[in-house]
Amino acid sequence: MSSASLPVNNTGFSLALKDDQSLPSSQRIELCDKPIATLRKGQVLVKILASPVNPSDLVYLLGKYGLAPNNGAYVGFEGCGIVVDANSGLYGKWLMGKRVAVSAQPGIDGVWAKYAVTKANFCLPVRKSLSDEQAATIIVNPCTSVCLVERAKALNAKAIVINAAASQVGKGVIRYAKMLGIKTIATVRSENNVEVLKKLGADSVLLTTTDDFQEKLKLACKALKAKVLLDSVAAEDTPNLLKAMPNNSTAIVYGRLTETFDPVGGLFSVSDVIFRNIKIEGFWLAKYIGDANPWQVISLSRKVQKLFEQGIFHTDIYASVNFEEFPKALDHYAKHKSDGKVILKPHD
């Protein structure tokens, strides 16, 4: 795109931070127009074709995410689009005109907008075989699934416990772990998800609402030798699940789906850490990508996209919507995440 035809203004959903925690997500965003920022060194401009809603977006709208809320900035952590301008080195120039999966650069505008500015190394070229909607979802969830399973593999895990397993990350973990020969024990709150996850290949699916859940989890962990917990819930769930797992287990905490979204959000048993050698570590994909060089990130992207082509990964999509339809769909996703992703198509 020539400099003469580059856009000057942008339209998108900005953060309208509210003190009332009971307000729905749709009342925490505002559709607005503002000028596109001048590209700093290392940045690119992307025309956004599709952008999903993730649980992390919902937490950010509440002002409870790991990043400080940027009131008035566009929100949205990932998407798919075409690079239309670059102020970067060889990699940025090479990206010009290419369709990419894009991750928002922390601290500036996000990608729930017609255009987004981000770092060049936060952009991953995507294959023609992937639709815009699927390509928009390859970073936050599938890359997290792959990184979590490979970390579990590095810990010599024979089996994995994963909570909130009906999430897109959970489903990806089940599929990828099965491919690598690692067993999975999935925990869910809804009986509707039990058969769904069994069909995906989970070796054991346990309802957290049953009276004998803790005993069943303990037996399953012992039978399958599960010593790694992939935890996206935190709060009481972390110590409760670890209590049923063998000594020397490790919890990898990558989310915080607590009802109250309290500032701390995490609990653990000091006794287990001292006397049972329980370990707790964290994972945040944005840090992983930020610390990696572009070729490491491209390698991860290629692996994930190949898994999509093979049918091992697939993102469930509830609806693709335009700006007008987005607020209502956003509230639906906040209440019914297992229905599938809501995808914003800003140019529709």
N, C-alpha and C positions, 0 to 999 in steps of 0.2 A: 504494500500500500504506500503510495507516495505521500510525502509530508503534507501536500496540499489537501489530500483527502482524509487525513487523520482526524478523528473526532476531537472536538474541543471540550464538550460537556458530556456528562455521564448521568445515567438514571439507575437507581438501585435502592435497596432496603438498608436503611441505617439503624443503628442501635439507639433506642429511646429508653434508657435505663430508668426503671421505676423502683421505688422503695417497697411497694406492695407486692410481696412474693406470691400472692394468690392470683394475680392477673395472668391471663393466658398469653402464650407466646406471641400471638398476633398483635397484642397491645404493647409489645416491647420493640416493635419495629415501625419505621415510618418510610414511606416511599418518597424519595426526594431527588433533586437534580443538583449537581455541583460540577465545577470544572475538573477535568482530568489533571492529575498532578504531573509535573515535569519529571521525566525519568532520571533517576540518579544512576551513577555508575553501577553496572552490574544488574540493572533492572530491565524488564521487558513489559510491553503493553499487550494484553491478550483480549481479543473479542470473545466474550463468554457465550458459549452455545448452550450449555446445560450446567446446572449446579444442584447437588442434592442437599437435603437436610440430614444431619447426623446428630446423635445424642449430645456430642460435644458442643454443637451449635446451641442446643437448648440450654445447656448449663451456662454457656457464655452469655446468653440473653438474660439470664438471672444475675449476672455479675459474679458468678461463683466459679469460673474456670480458672485454670492456672495462669492465664494472661489477664492483666488488669483490663477491665472493660474500657473501651475507647468510645465514649458517648458521642454520637453523631457520625461515627465512621461506618461505612458499609460493612455488613457482616457476611458470614459464609466462609467456611474453611477450605472447600475444594470445589473443583469444577473441570470442565473441558472447554477448550476454545482454540482460536487460531492466533498465533503471534503476529501482530501487525506492526510493531515497532520495537526497536532494541537499542539500548545504550550499554552494550556489554562487549565482552571479548569474542573470541572465535565461536564459542558455544552459542552465545546469544545471536550472533549473525547467522549461524547455521540453523537456528530455530525459526528464522523469519519465514512466514507463510505456512509453517507446519501446524497441524492440529496436535494439541498437547493436552495431557492431563495436568492440572495446575493446582498447586497448594498456595494458600494465601500467605503472604509475608507477615509474620507477627508484628503488631504495633502500628500497621497502616490499614487502609481500606481492605475489606474482604471481597468476596467474589459473587455475592448475590446482587449482581449489577450487570449492565450491558458490557462494561469493560472493566478490566482489573490490572493493576500494576503489581508486579511481584518480582522476586529475584529470578534470574535466568535458570539457576540450578534447582529452582522449585518447579520447573516445567519438564515433563516427560513426554517425548513423542509417542503417539499412540497409533496402533495398527488400523488399517482401513476396515478390517473385519469387525471391529468394535463399533457399535452405535454410539452416538453422542452421549446418550443416557448411561450406558454401561461404562464408557470411557471416563465419564465424570465421576465415577465411583471407585476408581481403581487405587486411589491413594490411601485415604483414611482407613477404610475397612480391610480390603484385601491385603494391602502392604502390612498392616498391623497383624493380620492373621498369620501371614508368612513369617514375619519377624518373631512373633510369639512362639510359634511351633518350632522354629529353628533354634530359639533360645532354649526351649524345653529339650530339644534334641541334644544341644550342647551340655545340658545338665544330666544327660543319660537317662531321660525319662522313658519308661516303658509304657506309661499311661498318663493321661492328663485329666484333671478335673477342671471343667469350665462352667462358671455360673452365667446366668442370663443367656443361656446357650442358644436361644431362638433369635438372637440378634444377628446382624449380617456378619459381624466379626466371629461370633460363635459358630455359625454355619460354615464359614470359611475355615475355621480351625478344625472342625470335624472332617471336612472334605480333605484338607491338606494333610492332616495327621494320618488319616486312613491311607493316603497315598504313600506316606513314609513308613507305614507299618506301626504307628503309635496308636494305642488304644485311647478311647475317650469316654469319660463319664460326664454326662451333661445334666445340669440341674436347671429346672424351669418352674415357673409359678403356675402356668396354665396347662390343664390337661390336654387342650387342643394341640399343643406343640409336641406331645410325647411321640406320637406316630410319625409326625413330620421329621423329627430328628433321627428316629430309628431308621427311616427310609434313606436319610442322608448318609447313614453309616455309623452313627454313634453306637458304641458297644453297650452302654447303659444310659438310660434316661430316667431321672428321678424327680418326682414332684416334691418341691420344698414344703408344700402345704399338708402333707400326710404326717400322721402322728409318729410313724416309725422311720421318717426320713433320715435322721441322724444315724440310726442303726444300719439302715440299708446302705448309706454312703460309706460307713466304716467297713462293711463287708465287701462292697464293690472295690474300694481302695486296696484292701488286703488281697483280694482275688487277682486284681489286675496290676498290682504293684504301682499304684499311682502316687507319685511323689512331687508332682508339680501342679499347682493351682493357678489357673489364669482367671484373674479376678477383676471384673468390671463393675462390681457393686460396692465394695468396700464396707465401711461402717461395721455393723455386727456380723456381716456375712464372712468377713475374712477370718476372725478367730473361730467362728462356729464351724466353718468348713475344715480349717486346719486341725481342729480338735479331733475330727474323724479320720485324719490322714496319718500315715506312719511318721515316726521320728525321722529327722533329717529331710523333711519336705521343704519345698520352696514355693512361696506365693509371689507371683508376678502381677502387681497391681497396675492396671492400665486404664481404669475408669472409676467413676464414682456415681453410680446410679442410685443414690440414696434419696429418700422421699423429702427430707428436709433441706438437703444441700447445705448442711452446716459448714462453717468455715474450715473445720478440721477434716471431717468426713471419713476418718480412718481410725480403726481400733485394732489392737493386737494383744495377745497374751504375753506379758513379759516372762512369765514362768515357762511358757513353751519355747520362747527364744533362748532362754538360759539353759533349761534342763532337757529339752527335747531337740535342741539344735535346729529349730525352725528358723528359716530365713525369709526375709521379705525384701523384695526389690521392686522398682518401678520401671515402667516403659512409657515413653511419650514419643510418638512417631515424628513430630515436628523437630524434636531435638536430634533424633536419629538422622533425619534428612539434612538438618542444618550442619551436623558434624561430619557427614559423609562427603566425599568428593563427587563430582557429577557422574563419573563412570561407575562408582558404586551404586548410586541411585538409579542410573540407567539399567544396570544389571538386575537390580531388584524389580524395576518396572518390566523388563523383558520377561522375567520369570513369572510375574503376576499375569501379564497379558497372555502368555502361553497357556497358563492355567485356565484363563477365560476361554481361549480358543478350544481347549480340550474339554470344556464343559465341566471342569472341576470347580471353577468359581463361576458364580452368576449372581448378580444383585437383583433381589426381588424389588419390583417397582410398583407402587400403589397408584401413582398418578404423575403425569407430566403437565405442568400448569404454567400460565403466563403471570404477569405481575398482578392482574386483577384477581385471579383465582388463588393466588399463593397464600394469603393470610388464613383462609378457611382450611386449606390443605395442610398448612403448618400446624394448626391446632389439632387436626385429625392425627397427624403423625405423632404429636406429643402424647396422645392418649393411646394410640394403637401402633406402636413401632413395629411389631411383628407382622403387620399387614404389608410392609414393604416401604421403600423410599418414596418420598415426595421430591420431584425434580423440577426446579425452576428453569423455564426456557425464556430468558429475558428478551429475546428478539421476536417472540411469537405475538 
